[in-house]
């Protein structure tokens, strides 16, 4: 069985600890793409607690979780919104999250952690990044402007990725250690840009799921009036 883990931040099955601040159409689109590709038995969404490489989150966790529930309420496979990052004290390290998941889910289940190409270019700066391959498979969602080549990736990361490249089918039958790169995607939605647009009263039509936008307005998030 395959479990997809999703934690995005700039935004699926599980991405680099994602803030989901707010969850947007890019998150939902990538989740749909990878679930269609991998046919996991579960999609696990993991909102970030205190991302150590990002500014402190200002939107309370309960609102981010509520928006996730609204964005994924009509989903064809089971959704689990996992608050382990939020409950953990101190900075959020992906390796710690994956170790907890392995402990609870077992060693044999296939885990696929979804990250964006922008996150892959910074992978060499992550805490104990090499250990990630012992704990999960990686699915990388390419984004416009991020070329995954020797000119843009750390040399050691490129070597690791190159020798682990595999098909979605191989990921489904392997607990950890493989990498799939989806290079035919064009999602380029930034949570930071979205928040700023909302603050300025600009239209975000099509960029946020309608229930999420309604919730943000109702709770006066991002200074929406």
PARO-746194 format. One record per residue: residue number from 1; residue in three letters; x, y, z of N, C-alpha, C, O in turn. Coordinates in nm, 3 decimals. Layout:
  seq  type      n.X      n.Y      n.Z     ca.X     ca.Y     ca.Z      c.X      c.Y      c.Z      o.X      o.Y      o.Z
  NUM   ala        X        Y        Z        X        Y        Z        X        Y        Z        X        Y        Z
...
! end
This chain:
  seq  type      n.X      n.Y      n.Z     ca.X     ca.Y     ca.Z      c.X      c.Y      c.Z      o.X      o.Y      o.Z
    1   unk    0.084   -0.120    0.000    0.000    0.000    0.000    0.087    0.125    0.000    0.196    0.127    0.059
    2   unk    0.039    0.227   -0.066    0.113    0.352   -0.074    0.042    0.460    0.006   -0.080    0.475   -0.005
    3   unk    0.117    0.533    0.085    0.062    0.650    0.154    0.129    0.774    0.095    0.251    0.781    0.086
    4   unk    0.048    0.870    0.056    0.101    0.996    0.007    0.096    1.097    0.121   -0.006    1.111    0.189
    5   unk    0.205    1.166    0.139    0.215    1.263    0.245    0.225    1.401    0.185    0.296    1.419    0.086
    6   unk    0.159    1.496    0.241    0.163    1.627    0.183    0.179    1.736    0.284    0.104    1.749    0.380
    7   unk    0.281    1.816    0.259    0.299    1.926    0.351    0.336    2.055    0.284    0.363    2.149    0.358
    8   unk    0.341    2.071    0.164    0.374    2.195    0.093    0.401    2.316    0.179    0.372    2.319    0.298
    9   unk    0.456    2.413    0.115    0.457    2.543    0.176    0.447    2.645    0.067    0.355    2.728    0.074
   10   unk    0.531    2.649   -0.034    0.501    2.732   -0.148    0.431    2.642   -0.241    0.403    2.651   -0.360
   11   unk    0.426    2.616   -0.215    0.319    2.537   -0.223    0.354    2.432   -0.303    0.272    2.343   -0.327
   12   unk    0.210    1.812   -0.199    0.118    1.723   -0.204    0.171    1.590   -0.224    0.292    1.608   -0.234
   13   unk    0.140    1.435   -0.237    0.092    1.345   -0.140    0.156    1.388   -0.007    0.080    1.389    0.090
   14   unk    0.286    1.422    0.011    0.333    1.495    0.128    0.447    1.584    0.086    0.548    1.535    0.035
   15   unk    0.436    1.711    0.107    0.543    1.795    0.060    0.627    1.843    0.174    0.607    1.799    0.287
   16   unk    0.723    1.932    0.150    0.819    1.977    0.251    0.741    2.049    0.357    0.691    2.155    0.318
   17   unk    0.721    2.020    0.469    0.637    2.087    0.566    0.568    2.212    0.516    0.628    2.319    0.513
   18   unk    0.444    2.199    0.478    0.373    2.308    0.416    0.294    2.389    0.514    0.231    2.337    0.606
   19   unk    0.298    2.517    0.493    0.224    2.605    0.583    0.076    2.604    0.552   -0.006    2.622    0.643
   20   unk    0.038    2.582    0.424   -0.102    2.590    0.382   -0.161    2.721    0.434   -0.264    2.722    0.502
   21   unk   -0.096    2.829    0.400   -0.134    2.959    0.458   -0.155    3.063    0.348   -0.073    3.154    0.334
   22   unk   -0.265    3.052    0.270   -0.373    2.953    0.281   -0.352    2.838    0.182   -0.269    2.848    0.091
   23   unk   -0.427    2.730    0.200   -0.430    2.623    0.101   -0.491    2.680   -0.027   -0.594    2.747   -0.021
   24   unk   -0.429    2.654   -0.142   -0.476    2.716   -0.265   -0.494    2.614   -0.377   -0.475    2.494   -0.358
   25   unk   -0.532    2.665   -0.495   -0.563    2.578   -0.608   -0.443    2.496   -0.652   -0.459    2.385   -0.703
   26   unk   -0.322    2.548   -0.633   -0.202    2.472   -0.667   -0.188    2.349   -0.581   -0.154    2.242   -0.631
   27   unk   -0.212    2.363   -0.451   -0.208    2.247   -0.362   -0.306    2.140   -0.406   -0.271    2.022   -0.418
   28   unk   -0.430    2.183   -0.430   -0.535    2.088   -0.467   -0.504    2.023   -0.602   -0.524    1.903   -0.620
   29   unk   -0.455    2.102   -0.696   -0.422    2.048   -0.828   -0.310    1.946   -0.822   -0.317    1.842   -0.888
   30   unk   -0.206    1.976   -0.744   -0.095    1.882   -0.733   -0.138    1.754   -0.661   -0.096    1.645   -0.698
   31   unk   -0.221    1.769   -0.559   -0.273    1.652   -0.488   -0.350    1.562   -0.584   -0.333    1.440   -0.584
   32   unk   -0.435    1.624   -0.666   -0.513    1.546   -0.762   -0.421    1.476   -0.862   -0.442    1.359   -0.895
   33   unk   -0.319    1.548   -0.910   -0.227    1.491   -1.008   -0.156    1.368   -0.951   -0.153    1.262   -1.015
   34   unk   -0.099    1.381   -0.832   -0.021    1.271   -0.778   -0.109    1.156   -0.728   -0.068    1.040   -0.734
   35   unk   -0.229    1.187   -0.681   -0.319    1.079   -0.641   -0.364    1.000   -0.763   -0.379    0.878   -0.756
   36   unk   -0.387    1.068   -0.874   -0.423    0.999   -0.998   -0.308    0.914   -1.048   -0.329    0.805   -1.102
   37   unk   -0.186    0.963   -1.029   -0.067    0.893   -1.079   -0.031    0.774   -0.992    0.006    0.668   -1.043
   38   unk   -0.040    0.792   -0.859    0.010    0.691   -0.765   -0.098    0.601   -0.704   -0.067    0.495   -0.651
   39   unk   -0.223    0.643   -0.712   -0.334    0.566   -0.654   -0.306    0.525   -0.509   -0.313    0.407   -0.476
   40   unk   -0.274    0.621   -0.422   -0.244    0.585   -0.283   -0.370    0.547   -0.208   -0.481    0.581   -0.249
   41   unk   -0.353    0.476   -0.098   -0.469    0.442   -0.016   -0.506    0.557    0.077   -0.614    0.557    0.136
   42   unk   -0.416    0.655    0.089   -0.446    0.768    0.176   -0.361    0.888    0.135   -0.245    0.873    0.095
   43   unk   -0.418    1.007    0.146   -0.344    1.132    0.131   -0.336    1.197    0.268   -0.438    1.228    0.330
   44   unk   -0.214    1.217    0.315   -0.194    1.275    0.447   -0.141    1.418    0.430   -0.035    1.439    0.371
   45   unk   -0.214    1.513    0.481   -0.178    1.654    0.473   -0.117    1.695    0.606   -0.177    1.675    0.712
   46   unk    0.003    1.754    0.601    0.076    1.783    0.723    0.108    1.932    0.730    0.213    1.974    0.681
   47   unk    0.021    2.012    0.791    0.051    2.154    0.804    0.172    2.176    0.895    0.188    2.108    0.996
   48   unk    0.255    2.271    0.858    0.378    2.297    0.933    0.350    2.357    1.069    0.251    2.428    1.089
   49   unk    0.439    2.327    1.161    0.433    2.390    1.292    0.518    2.514    1.295    0.468    2.626    1.283
   50   unk    0.649    2.494    1.311    0.745    2.605    1.310    0.856    2.573    1.210    0.962    2.523    1.248
   51   unk    0.832    2.602    1.082    0.934    2.573    0.980    1.062    2.649    1.010    1.061    2.772    1.020
   52   unk    1.172    2.578    1.024    1.295    2.643    1.071    1.360    2.731    0.966    1.440    2.818    1.000
   53   unk    1.326    2.711    0.837    1.385    2.792    0.732    1.290    2.899    0.678    1.320    2.964    0.578
   54   unk    1.178    2.918    0.744    1.079    3.013    0.695    1.039    3.108    0.808    1.059    3.077    0.926
   55   unk    0.983    3.224    0.773    0.935    3.315    0.877    0.827    3.249    0.961    0.758    3.158    0.914
   56   unk    0.813    3.293    1.085    0.712    3.236    1.173    0.573    3.257    1.115    0.541    3.365    1.065
   57   unk    0.492    3.153    1.122    0.358    3.160    1.067    0.269    3.249    1.153    0.276    3.244    1.276
   58   unk    0.187    3.330    1.089    0.100    3.423    1.162   -0.044    3.375    1.169   -0.117    3.415    1.260
   59   unk   -0.087    3.292    1.074   -0.223    3.241    1.077   -0.233    3.125    1.173   -0.161    3.026    1.156
   60   unk   -0.320    3.131    1.275   -0.330    3.023    1.373   -0.355    2.887    1.308   -0.423    2.878    1.206
   61   unk   -0.300    2.783    1.370   -0.310    2.649    1.313   -0.453    2.604    1.295   -0.484    2.534    1.198
   62   unk   -0.542    2.643    1.386   -0.681    2.595    1.375   -0.747    2.648    1.247   -0.832    2.580    1.189
   63   unk   -0.708    2.768    1.203   -0.764    2.821    1.079   -0.705    2.749    0.958   -0.777    2.718    0.863
   64   unk   -0.575    2.722    0.960   -0.513    2.652    0.849   -0.571    2.512    0.834   -0.591    2.464    0.722
   65   unk   -0.596    2.446    0.946   -0.656    2.312    0.943   -0.799    2.318    0.891   -0.839    2.234    0.810
   66   unk   -0.874    2.416    0.937   -1.013    2.430    0.892   -1.019    2.453    0.741   -1.105    2.398    0.672
   67   unk   -0.928    2.535    0.689   -0.926    2.561    0.544   -0.887    2.436    0.466   -0.939    2.412    0.358
   68   unk   -0.795    2.356    0.522   -0.759    2.230    0.457   -0.880    2.136    0.448   -0.902    2.073    0.345
   69   unk   -0.956    2.128    0.555   -1.075    2.041    0.554   -1.173    2.085    0.447   -1.233    2.002    0.379
   70   unk   -1.189    2.216    0.431   -1.282    2.266    0.330   -1.230    2.239    0.189   -1.307    2.202    0.100
   71   unk   -1.100    2.257    0.168   -1.043    2.240    0.034   -1.046    2.095   -0.012   -1.054    2.068   -0.132
   72   unk   -1.041    2.001    0.084   -1.033    1.859    0.047   -1.154    1.779    0.094   -1.145    1.658    0.110
   73   unk   -1.267    1.848    0.116   -1.383    1.775    0.168   -1.446    1.684    0.064   -1.508    1.584    0.101
   74   unk   -1.432    1.714   -0.063   -1.485    1.627   -0.170   -1.365    1.557   -0.234   -1.316    1.602   -0.338
   75   unk   -1.318    1.447   -0.176   -1.197    1.383   -0.225   -1.222    1.234   -0.243   -1.290    1.172   -0.161
   76   unk   -1.169    1.176   -0.350   -1.203    1.037   -0.382   -1.132    0.932   -0.296   -1.172    0.815   -0.297
   77   unk   -1.028    0.971   -0.221   -0.960    0.876   -0.132   -0.958    0.935    0.009   -0.979    1.055    0.026
   78   unk   -0.933    0.851    0.110   -0.930    0.903    0.247   -0.825    1.012    0.265   -0.713    1.000    0.217
   79   unk   -0.864    1.117    0.336   -0.776    1.228    0.370   -0.750    1.225    0.520   -0.842    1.207    0.600
   80   unk   -0.624    1.243    0.556   -0.591    1.255    0.697   -0.510    1.383    0.717   -0.400    1.396    0.663
   81   unk   -0.564    1.475    0.794   -0.491    1.597    0.826   -0.417    1.572    0.956   -0.477    1.559    1.063
   82   unk   -0.286    1.565    0.945   -0.200    1.524    1.055   -0.139    1.647    1.122   -0.067    1.724    1.058
   83   unk   -0.166    1.664    1.250   -0.120    1.783    1.322    0.009    1.757    1.401    0.041    1.834    1.492
   84   unk    0.083    1.651    1.367    0.202    1.618    1.445    0.305    1.730    1.444    0.375    1.750    1.544
   85   unk    0.317    1.802    1.333    0.411    1.914    1.326    0.369    2.028    1.418    0.452    2.091    1.484
   86   unk    0.239    2.051    1.422    0.186    2.159    1.505    0.200    2.126    1.652    0.229    2.214    1.734
   87   unk    0.180    2.000    1.687    0.187    1.958    1.827    0.330    1.951    1.879    0.352    1.963    2.000
   88   unk    0.426    1.930    1.790    0.565    1.917    1.832    0.622    2.052    1.873    0.601    2.153    1.805
   89   unk    0.694    2.055    1.982    0.759    2.177    2.026    0.890    2.196    1.949    0.953    2.099    1.908
   90   unk    0.929    2.321    1.931    1.054    2.349    1.864    1.039    2.352    1.713    0.927    2.342    1.662
   91   unk    1.149    2.366    1.641    1.146    2.377    1.494    1.100    2.249    1.427    1.117    2.139    1.481
   92   unk    1.039    2.264    1.309    0.988    2.150    1.234    1.094    2.100    1.136    1.133    2.171    1.043
   93   unk    1.140    1.978    1.157    1.233    1.915    1.065    1.162    1.798    0.996    1.100    1.715    1.062
   94   unk    1.172    1.794    0.865    1.106    1.688    0.789    1.153    1.551    0.833    1.073    1.458    0.841
   95   unk    1.281    1.536    0.862    1.333    1.406    0.900    1.267    1.356    1.029    1.240    1.236    1.041
   96   unk    1.240    1.445    1.124    1.173    1.405    1.247    1.030    1.360    1.220    0.982    1.262    1.277
   97   unk    0.962    1.434    1.132    0.825    1.398    1.096    0.819    1.261    1.032    0.733    1.179    1.064
   98   unk    0.911    1.234    0.940    0.912    1.105    0.872    0.948    0.991    0.967    0.895    0.881    0.953
   99   unk    1.035    1.016    1.060    1.068    0.913    1.159    0.945    0.879    1.243    0.922    0.762    1.273
  100   unk    0.867    0.981    1.280    0.744    0.955    1.355    0.644    0.875    1.273    0.579    0.784    1.323
  101   unk    0.632    0.911    1.144    0.539    0.840    1.058    0.581    0.696    1.037    0.497    0.606    1.039
  102   unk    0.709    0.673    1.018    0.758    0.536    1.002    0.729    0.454    1.127    0.691    0.337    1.119
  103   unk    0.747    0.514    1.242    0.722    0.443    1.367    0.575    0.403    1.380    0.544    0.295    1.430
  104   unk    0.485    0.489    1.333    0.342    0.460    1.347    0.287    0.376    1.233    0.193    0.298    1.254
  105   unk    0.342    0.389    1.113    0.288    0.320    0.996    0.360    0.191    0.961    0.307    0.107    0.888
  106   unk    0.483    0.174    1.014    0.557    0.052    0.985    0.663    0.072    0.878    0.665    0.174    0.809
  107   unk    0.750   -0.027    0.866    0.865   -0.016    0.777    0.836   -0.057    0.633    0.910   -0.020    0.542
  108   unk    0.729   -0.131    0.611    0.707   -0.189    0.478    0.617   -0.107    0.388    0.619   -0.124    0.266
  109   unk    0.538   -0.019    0.445    0.446    0.059    0.364    0.522    0.159    0.278    0.622    0.216    0.323
  110   unk    0.476    0.181    0.157    0.539    0.279    0.069    0.494    0.419    0.107    0.374    0.450    0.106
  111   unk    0.590    0.504    0.140    0.561    0.644    0.167    0.614    0.729    0.053    0.725    0.707    0.005
  112   unk    0.535    0.825    0.009    0.577    0.917   -0.096    0.560    1.059   -0.042    0.449    1.102   -0.011
  113   unk    0.671    1.130   -0.031    0.672    1.266    0.022    0.684    1.361   -0.096    0.782    1.355   -0.170
  114   unk    0.586    1.448   -0.115    0.583    1.534   -0.233    0.640    1.671   -0.199    0.599    1.736   -0.103
  115   unk    0.735    1.713   -0.281    0.795    1.844   -0.264    0.796    1.918   -0.396    0.785    1.857   -0.503
  116   unk    0.810    2.050   -0.389    0.821    2.130   -0.509    0.965    2.138   -0.555    1.058    2.113   -0.478
  117   unk    0.983    2.174   -0.681    1.118    2.185   -0.735    1.199    2.290   -0.661    1.321    2.276   -0.647
  118   unk    1.133    2.395   -0.614    1.205    2.498   -0.539    1.262    2.442   -0.410    1.368    2.484   -0.365
  119   unk    1.192    2.346   -0.352    1.240    2.284   -0.230    1.357    2.189   -0.258    1.448    2.175   -0.177
  120   unk    1.351    2.124   -0.376    1.460    2.034   -0.412    1.591    2.111   -0.430    1.698    2.061   -0.395
  121   unk    1.583    2.232   -0.483    1.705    2.311   -0.502    1.768    2.350   -0.368    1.886    2.385   -0.363
  122   unk    1.691    2.344   -0.260    1.744    2.375   -0.127    1.762    2.252   -0.040    1.790    2.263    0.079
  123   unk    1.745    2.133   -0.099    1.745    2.012   -0.017    1.875    1.994    0.062    1.872    1.942    0.173
  124   unk    1.987    2.038    0.006    2.116    2.020    0.073    2.126    2.101    0.202    2.217    2.078    0.282
  125   unk    2.034    2.196    0.223    2.035    2.276    0.346    1.944    2.217    0.453    1.943    2.266    0.566
  126   unk    1.868    2.114    0.419    1.775    2.055    0.515    1.851    1.975    0.622    1.958    1.920    0.596
  127   unk    1.795    1.970    0.738    1.852    1.895    0.849    1.855    1.746    0.815    1.751    1.686    0.789
  128   unk    1.974    1.686    0.815    1.993    1.543    0.789    1.922    1.499    0.660    1.849    1.400    0.658
  129   unk    1.945    1.574    0.552    1.869    1.549    0.429    1.894    1.412    0.370    1.804    1.355    0.308
  130   unk    2.012    1.357    0.386    2.039    1.224    0.329    1.954    1.116    0.394    1.921    1.016    0.331
  131   unk    1.919    1.137    0.520    1.838    1.038    0.592    1.697    1.028    0.535    1.629    0.927    0.555
  132   unk    1.652    1.131    0.465    1.518    1.128    0.407    1.498    1.006    0.318    1.391    0.945    0.317
  133   unk    1.603    0.969    0.243    1.591    0.858    0.148    1.578    0.723    0.219    1.534    0.625    0.158
  134   unk    1.615    0.717    0.346    1.597    0.595    0.423    1.454    0.581    0.474    1.412    0.473    0.516
  135   unk    1.379    0.690    0.469    1.247    0.695    0.531    1.132    0.705    0.432    1.020    0.664    0.464
  136   unk    1.157    0.757    0.314    1.048    0.783    0.221    1.098    0.784    0.077    1.218    0.792    0.051
  137   unk    1.004    0.774   -0.015    1.029    0.809   -0.155    0.998    0.957   -0.173    0.922    1.015   -0.095
  138   unk    1.055    1.017   -0.274    1.027    1.157   -0.304    0.958    1.168   -0.440    0.998    1.104   -0.536
  139   unk    0.854    1.250   -0.446    0.792    1.288   -0.573    0.809    1.439   -0.584    0.766    1.514   -0.497
  140   unk    0.872    1.481   -0.691    0.907    1.622   -0.708    0.817    1.684   -0.813    0.808    1.636   -0.926
  141   unk    0.749    1.792   -0.775    0.662    1.864   -0.867    0.739    1.981   -0.925    0.766    2.079   -0.856
  142   unk    0.773    1.971   -1.053    0.846    2.079   -1.118    0.760    2.204   -1.124    0.637    2.197   -1.136
  143   unk    0.827    2.320   -1.116    0.758    2.447   -1.125    0.827    2.533   -1.229    0.947    2.520   -1.250
  144   unk    0.753    2.622   -1.294    0.815    2.711   -1.393    0.930    2.790   -1.329    0.918    2.843   -1.218
  145   unk    1.041    2.794   -1.401    1.155    2.872   -1.352    1.254    2.794   -1.270    1.357    2.848   -1.231
  146   unk    1.224    2.666   -1.241    1.315    2.583   -1.161    1.364    2.466   -1.246    1.293    2.367   -1.262
  147   unk    1.483    2.478   -1.301    1.541    2.371   -1.379    1.617    2.276   -1.287    1.701    2.319   -1.207
  148   unk    1.587    2.149   -1.297    1.649    2.050   -1.209    1.769    1.990   -1.281    1.764    1.877   -1.328
  149   unk    1.877    2.067   -1.287    1.997    2.021   -1.355    2.119    2.061   -1.273    2.107    2.120   -1.166
  150   unk    2.237    2.030   -1.325    2.359    2.053   -1.249    2.389    2.200   -1.226    2.468    2.235   -1.138
  151   unk    2.326    2.285   -1.303    2.346    2.429   -1.284    2.262    2.483   -1.169    2.288    2.593   -1.119
  152   unk    2.160    2.407   -1.128    2.067    2.458   -1.027    2.060    2.373   -0.901    2.009    2.420   -0.799
  153   unk    2.111    2.250   -0.906    2.106    2.163   -0.789    2.244    2.147   -0.728    2.345    2.147   -0.798
  154   unk    2.247    2.135   -0.597    2.371    2.100   -0.529    2.425    1.969   -0.586    2.347    1.878   -0.614
  155   unk    2.556    1.959   -0.603    2.615    1.842   -0.666    2.582    1.712   -0.596    2.553    1.612   -0.662
  156   unk    2.586    1.711   -0.463    2.558    1.587   -0.389    2.411    1.549   -0.401    2.377    1.432   -0.411
  157   unk    2.325    1.649   -0.399    2.182    1.621   -0.417    2.157    1.566   -0.557    2.083    1.469   -0.573
  158   unk    2.218    1.626   -0.657    2.201    1.579   -0.795    2.246    1.434   -0.809    2.180    1.355   -0.876
  159   unk    2.357    1.399   -0.747    2.406    1.260   -0.753    2.306    1.164   -0.689    2.279    1.057   -0.744
  160   unk    2.252    1.203   -0.573    2.156    1.117   -0.504    2.029    1.100   -0.588    1.979    0.989   -0.605
  161   unk    1.979    1.212   -0.640    1.856    1.207   -0.719    1.875    1.123   -0.845    1.790    1.041   -0.879
  162   unk    1.987    1.145   -0.914    2.011    1.078   -1.042    2.013    0.927   -1.028    1.962    0.856   -1.114
  163   unk    2.072    0.877   -0.920    2.082    0.731   -0.905    1.955    0.667   -0.847    1.945    0.545   -0.837
  164   unk    1.860    0.752   -0.808    1.737    0.700   -0.747    1.613    0.721   -0.834    1.503    0.685   -0.792
  165   unk    1.628    0.777   -0.953    1.513    0.805   -1.038    1.436    0.677   -1.069    1.494    0.574   -1.101
  166   unk    1.305    0.687   -1.061    1.220    0.569   -1.080    1.084    0.612   -1.132    1.051    0.731   -1.136
  167   unk    1.005    0.513   -1.172    0.870    0.538   -1.221    0.771    0.540   -1.105    0.803    0.491   -0.996
  168   unk    0.651    0.595   -1.126    0.549    0.590   -1.021    0.519    0.449   -0.975    0.498    0.426   -0.856
  169   unk    0.517    0.353   -1.066    0.491    0.214   -1.030    0.598    0.160   -0.935    0.566    0.089   -0.840
  170   unk    0.723    0.195   -0.961    0.830    0.150   -0.872    0.816    0.211   -0.733    0.842    0.144   -0.633
  171   unk    0.777    0.338   -0.727    0.754    0.400   -0.597    0.645    0.327   -0.520    0.655    0.308   -0.399
  172   unk    0.541    0.286   -0.591    0.429    0.219   -0.526    0.469    0.087   -0.460    0.406    0.043   -0.365
  173   unk    0.574    0.025   -0.511    0.614   -0.107   -0.462    0.743   -0.103   -0.382    0.803   -0.207   -0.356
  174   unk    0.787    0.015   -0.344    0.912    0.030   -0.270    0.888    0.121   -0.150    0.836    0.232   -0.167
  175   unk    0.924    0.079   -0.029    0.896    0.161    0.089    0.963    0.298    0.086    0.903    0.397    0.129
  176   unk    1.087    0.305    0.038    1.161    0.432    0.045    1.279    0.429   -0.052    1.312    0.325   -0.110
  177   unk    1.342    0.546   -0.068    1.469    0.553   -0.141    1.464    0.589   -0.287    1.569    0.605   -0.349
  178   unk    1.343    0.602   -0.345    1.332    0.632   -0.487    1.281    0.775   -0.509    1.226    0.838   -0.418
  179   unk    1.301    0.825   -0.631    1.261    0.962   -0.665    1.190    0.962   -0.800    1.239    0.904   -0.897
  180   unk    1.076    1.027   -0.804    1.005    1.051   -0.930    0.993    1.201   -0.951    0.952    1.273   -0.859
  181   unk    1.027    1.249   -1.070    1.016    1.392   -1.101    0.909    1.412   -1.207    0.920    1.359   -1.318
  182   unk    0.807    1.487   -1.173    0.701    1.521   -1.267    0.738    1.654   -1.332    0.725    1.759   -1.270
  183   unk    0.783    1.648   -1.455    0.833    1.769   -1.520    0.734    1.829   -1.619    0.770    1.915   -1.699
  184   unk    0.608    1.783   -1.613    0.508    1.833   -1.707    0.401    1.915   -1.636    0.289    1.927   -1.684
  185   unk    0.437    1.972   -1.522    0.342    2.052   -1.446    0.372    2.200   -1.465    0.484    2.239   -1.496
  186   unk    0.269    2.282   -1.446    0.289    2.425   -1.467    0.228    2.509   -1.356    0.203    2.628   -1.373
  187   unk    0.203    2.445   -1.239    0.148    2.521   -1.127    0.254    2.618   -1.075    0.368    2.579   -1.048
  188   unk    0.216    2.743   -1.063    0.310    2.842   -1.011    0.234    2.943   -0.926    0.231    3.062   -0.958
  189   unk    0.174    2.895   -0.820    0.097    2.980   -0.729    0.173    2.993   -0.599    0.210    2.893   -0.538
  190   unk    0.196    3.113   -0.556    0.271    3.140   -0.434    0.177    3.182   -0.322    0.097    3.274   -0.339
  191   unk    0.187    3.115   -0.207    0.106    3.153   -0.092    0.138    3.296   -0.048    0.049    3.371   -0.010
  192   unk    0.267    3.331   -0.055    0.307    3.466   -0.015    0.239    3.571   -0.102    0.185    3.670   -0.052
  193   unk    0.241    3.548   -0.234    0.177    3.642   -0.326    0.026    3.646   -0.305   -0.036    3.752   -0.313
  194   unk   -0.033    3.529   -0.278   -0.177    3.524   -0.252   -0.214    3.606   -0.129   -0.310    3.682   -0.131
  195   unk   -0.137    3.589   -0.022   -0.167    3.664    0.101   -0.160    3.814    0.076   -0.243    3.890    0.125
  196   unk   -0.061    3.855    0.000   -0.045    3.998   -0.028   -0.161    4.048   -0.114   -0.211    4.159   -0.093
  197   unk   -0.203    3.968   -0.210   -0.317    4.007   -0.294   -0.443    4.022   -0.210   -0.521    4.115   -0.230
  198   unk   -0.463    3.931   -0.116   -0.580    3.939   -0.029   -0.575    4.063    0.060   -0.676    4.129    0.081
  199   unk   -0.457    4.093    0.111   -0.443    4.212    0.195   -0.475    4.340    0.118   -0.530    4.435    0.173
  200   unk   -0.440    4.340   -0.011   -0.462    4.458   -0.093   -0.599    4.461   -0.160   -0.632    4.554   -0.233
  201   unk   -0.678    4.359   -0.133   -0.812    4.354   -0.190   -0.817    4.317   -0.335   -0.918    4.342   -0.401
  202   unk   -0.710    4.257   -0.389   -0.707    4.216   -0.529   -0.783    4.086   -0.548   -0.800    4.008   -0.455
  203   unk   -0.829    4.063   -0.669   -0.901    3.941   -0.700   -0.808    3.820   -0.698   -0.697    3.825   -0.751
  204   unk   -0.854    3.712   -0.636   -0.779    3.586   -0.637   -0.869    3.477   -0.696   -0.854    3.359   -0.664
  205   unk   -0.960    3.516   -0.781   -1.053    3.423   -0.842   -0.978    3.311   -0.914   -0.888    3.337   -0.994
  206   unk   -1.015    3.190   -0.885   -0.952    3.074   -0.946   -0.827    3.027   -0.876   -0.778    2.918   -0.905
  207   unk   -0.774    3.107   -0.785   -0.651    3.072   -0.716   -0.677    3.008   -0.580   -0.591    2.937   -0.527
  208   unk   -0.793    3.033   -0.523   -0.833    2.974   -0.396   -0.962    2.896   -0.414   -1.052    2.944   -0.484
  209   unk   -0.975    2.779   -0.355   -1.105    2.711   -0.357   -1.210    2.803   -0.294   -1.183    2.870   -0.194
  210   unk   -1.327    2.807   -0.353   -1.431    2.899   -0.305   -1.462    2.884   -0.156   -1.474    2.985   -0.088
  211   unk   -1.474    2.761   -0.102   -1.500    2.749    0.042   -1.388    2.807    0.128   -1.413    2.858    0.237
  212   unk   -1.264    2.800    0.078   -1.150    2.854    0.152   -1.157    3.006    0.155   -1.135    3.068    0.259
  213   unk   -1.188    3.067    0.041   -1.200    3.211    0.035   -1.315    3.259    0.125   -1.301    3.358    0.197
  214   unk   -1.426    3.188    0.121   -1.539    3.225    0.207   -1.501    3.218    0.355   -1.537    3.304    0.434
  215   unk   -1.427    3.113    0.390   -1.384    3.098    0.529   -1.291    3.212    0.570   -1.306    3.269    0.678
  216   unk   -1.196    3.244    0.484   -1.101    3.352    0.514   -1.173    3.484    0.532   -1.138    3.563    0.620
  217   unk   -1.273    3.509    0.450   -1.350    3.632    0.463   -1.429    3.634    0.593   -1.433    3.734    0.664
  218   unk   -1.492    3.521    0.624   -1.575    3.512    0.743   -1.494    3.535    0.870   -1.543    3.594    0.967
  219   unk   -1.369    3.489    0.869   -1.285    3.499    0.989   -1.183    3.613    0.981   -1.093    3.624    1.064
  220   unk   -1.199    3.696    0.879   -1.115    3.816    0.865   -0.966    3.782    0.861   -0.884    3.851    0.920
  221   unk   -0.934    3.674    0.790   -0.794    3.637    0.775   -0.730    3.721    0.663   -0.798    3.762    0.569
  222   unk   -0.602    3.745    0.675   -0.527    3.820    0.575   -0.584    3.959    0.553   -0.568    4.018    0.445
  223   unk   -0.650    4.012    0.655   -0.706    4.149    0.653   -0.805    4.167    0.539   -0.809    4.272    0.475
  224   unk   -0.884    4.064    0.514   -0.988    4.073    0.412   -1.103    4.154    0.466   -1.143    4.136    0.581
  225   unk   -1.156    4.244    0.387   -1.270    4.325    0.429   -1.388    4.301    0.336   -1.494    4.361    0.355
! end
